[in-house]
Amino acid sequence: MTNNKRITSVHDLRTTDRIAITHTEVAALLGIDARTVASSIEKGELPGRKLGRKLLIPTHAVLDAFDIPQTAA
């Protein structure tokens, strides 16, 4: 079963079964503008892929990029 719940916290990010999250969700988690996340993807600083009108980032890449453990410690 797919979890389409919006990612709004690190806990949500760790426990989701989604393989990717939107750049707006990443921006909200980091407290930055979505355009900054999009720019980081364009520069190759963060992996992402455009799928239709959505800009998606692999969930594991967000966890790894910001040294967030995949399970709560």
Backbone bond lengths (Angstrom), bond angles and torsions (degrees), N, CA, C in turn:
res aa  C-N    CA-C-N  psi(-1)  N-CA   C-N-CA  omega(-1)  CA-C   N-CA-C  phi
1 M - - - 1.453 - - 1.525 108.81 -
2 T 1.304 116.67 133.20 1.460 121.21 -177.23 1.512 110.46 -86.77
3 N 1.321 115.23 138.01 1.453 121.76 177.76 1.521 107.89 -98.16
4 N 1.325 116.93 105.98 1.462 120.77 -179.42 1.518 112.39 -95.46
5 K 1.324 117.07 10.42 1.456 121.24 179.41 1.526 109.87 -62.00
6 R 1.312 115.55 137.74 1.464 121.35 178.37 1.526 109.94 -64.40
7 I 1.327 116.40 136.74 1.465 122.16 179.38 1.527 107.64 -82.01
8 T 1.335 116.30 115.67 1.464 120.21 -177.55 1.522 113.15 -124.07
9 S 1.332 116.81 -2.32 1.469 119.70 -179.06 1.523 109.72 -150.37
10 V 1.323 115.18 164.92 1.468 120.15 176.43 1.522 109.44 -61.87
11 H 1.317 117.49 -37.55 1.466 120.57 177.37 1.530 110.42 -59.03
12 D 1.341 116.86 -45.80 1.471 120.28 177.41 1.524 110.60 -59.28
13 L 1.320 116.39 -42.12 1.464 121.16 -178.82 1.520 110.93 -62.67
14 R 1.320 116.37 -42.93 1.473 120.54 -179.56 1.513 112.73 -67.60
15 T 1.323 117.99 -32.88 1.459 120.64 -170.67 1.523 114.57 -102.55
16 T 1.327 117.86 -4.48 1.462 119.48 -179.17 1.526 111.49 -70.32
17 D 1.323 114.25 151.97 1.465 118.95 173.46 1.527 110.90 -97.99
18 R 1.328 117.15 3.75 1.469 121.61 177.96 1.526 109.93 -72.72
19 I 1.329 115.87 140.33 1.466 119.12 179.81 1.519 112.15 -86.24
20 A 1.341 116.57 -14.85 1.460 120.19 179.60 1.519 109.67 -147.22
21 I 1.338 115.33 153.57 1.456 120.76 175.21 1.527 108.45 -127.95
22 T 1.312 115.93 160.89 1.456 119.71 -176.23 1.529 111.32 -77.58
23 H 1.321 114.49 159.55 1.465 118.47 179.34 1.528 110.83 -66.60
24 T 1.327 118.04 -26.03 1.466 119.63 176.90 1.522 111.31 -71.51
25 E 1.327 116.89 -33.64 1.469 120.01 175.87 1.523 110.54 -68.15
26 V 1.331 116.76 -41.57 1.465 120.28 177.11 1.527 109.69 -61.17
27 A 1.324 116.49 -44.98 1.463 120.84 -179.79 1.527 111.03 -59.97
28 A 1.324 116.79 -43.84 1.462 120.26 179.65 1.532 111.34 -63.52
29 L 1.335 116.70 -40.71 1.470 120.36 178.38 1.528 111.75 -62.17
30 L 1.331 116.05 -37.58 1.463 121.02 -176.57 1.527 112.88 -89.88
31 G 1.316 116.43 -10.63 1.458 120.27 -178.11 1.519 113.40 70.46
32 I 1.336 115.34 35.83 1.460 120.76 179.92 1.525 109.25 -128.00
33 D 1.309 116.54 170.59 1.453 121.78 -179.99 1.531 110.38 -73.86
34 A 1.315 116.02 143.71 1.468 121.26 179.37 1.521 111.74 -60.22
35 R 1.345 117.20 -29.98 1.461 119.91 178.58 1.530 111.37 -66.15
36 T 1.324 116.71 -30.08 1.461 120.47 177.39 1.526 110.04 -66.91
37 V 1.321 116.39 -41.11 1.469 120.79 177.67 1.524 109.52 -65.14
38 A 1.327 117.41 -44.81 1.471 121.10 178.91 1.523 110.75 -60.12
39 S 1.316 116.94 -41.03 1.463 121.60 178.50 1.525 111.05 -64.22
40 S 1.328 116.81 -40.67 1.472 120.89 178.61 1.522 111.28 -63.40
41 I 1.323 116.78 -35.25 1.460 120.86 177.10 1.523 109.68 -68.58
42 E 1.320 116.84 -44.97 1.469 120.83 178.95 1.523 111.77 -60.51
43 K 1.329 117.88 -35.88 1.462 122.96 -179.69 1.528 112.37 -79.83
44 G 1.326 117.40 -9.07 1.452 120.80 -178.86 1.518 113.66 84.36
45 E 1.308 117.48 11.23 1.467 121.70 -179.85 1.527 112.00 -78.85
46 L 1.320 115.89 -22.56 1.461 122.72 179.26 1.520 106.68 -140.84
47 P 1.332 118.18 131.50 1.464 119.12 -179.58 1.526 110.85 -72.05
48 G 1.298 116.14 142.05 1.456 120.65 177.88 1.504 110.32 -166.61
49 R 1.319 115.63 167.23 1.453 121.00 -178.65 1.511 108.57 -148.89
50 K 1.314 115.06 138.06 1.450 120.65 176.31 1.520 108.14 -86.30
51 L 1.315 115.58 130.87 1.450 122.07 178.27 1.525 106.18 -131.16
52 G 1.309 115.82 103.07 1.456 119.84 -171.92 1.517 108.96 65.36
53 R 1.309 116.40 -125.28 1.462 120.68 178.10 1.523 112.72 -93.92
54 K 1.320 117.37 -2.16 1.467 121.88 -178.22 1.520 111.12 -93.19
55 L 1.310 116.44 140.92 1.451 123.11 173.16 1.524 106.03 -108.79
56 L 1.325 116.54 111.60 1.461 122.38 -172.02 1.524 111.92 -110.58
57 I 1.321 114.83 144.31 1.460 122.86 178.35 1.527 107.11 -124.29
58 P 1.337 118.13 131.03 1.465 119.38 177.64 1.528 110.90 -58.42
59 T 1.317 115.88 134.30 1.466 121.27 -178.78 1.521 111.10 -55.75
60 H 1.330 117.32 -44.81 1.467 120.38 -178.46 1.531 110.90 -62.44
61 A 1.336 117.26 -32.24 1.466 120.20 -179.34 1.527 111.13 -67.39
62 V 1.319 116.36 -37.61 1.469 119.77 177.52 1.521 109.84 -66.64
63 L 1.325 116.38 -45.21 1.466 120.03 178.44 1.525 110.71 -59.78
64 D 1.322 116.93 -46.27 1.469 121.52 -178.71 1.526 112.66 -67.86
65 A 1.331 116.92 -42.79 1.467 121.02 -176.09 1.515 112.11 -62.15
66 F 1.327 117.02 -30.30 1.458 120.25 -176.85 1.523 112.65 -113.42
67 D 1.350 115.23 19.50 1.470 122.12 176.60 1.521 113.14 50.86
68 I 1.344 115.95 44.02 1.445 121.48 177.66 1.527 107.22 -95.78
69 P 1.323 117.57 119.70 1.472 119.05 178.56 1.524 110.57 -58.65
70 Q 1.325 117.36 142.70 1.459 120.77 -177.87 1.524 112.28 -71.11
71 T 1.313 117.02 -20.16 1.454 121.08 174.68 1.519 108.17 -126.79
72 A 1.301 115.91 150.45 1.469 120.28 -179.92 1.517 109.67 -63.22
73 A 1.314 115.85 136.35 1.466 120.00 -179.14 1.504 111.15 -84.07
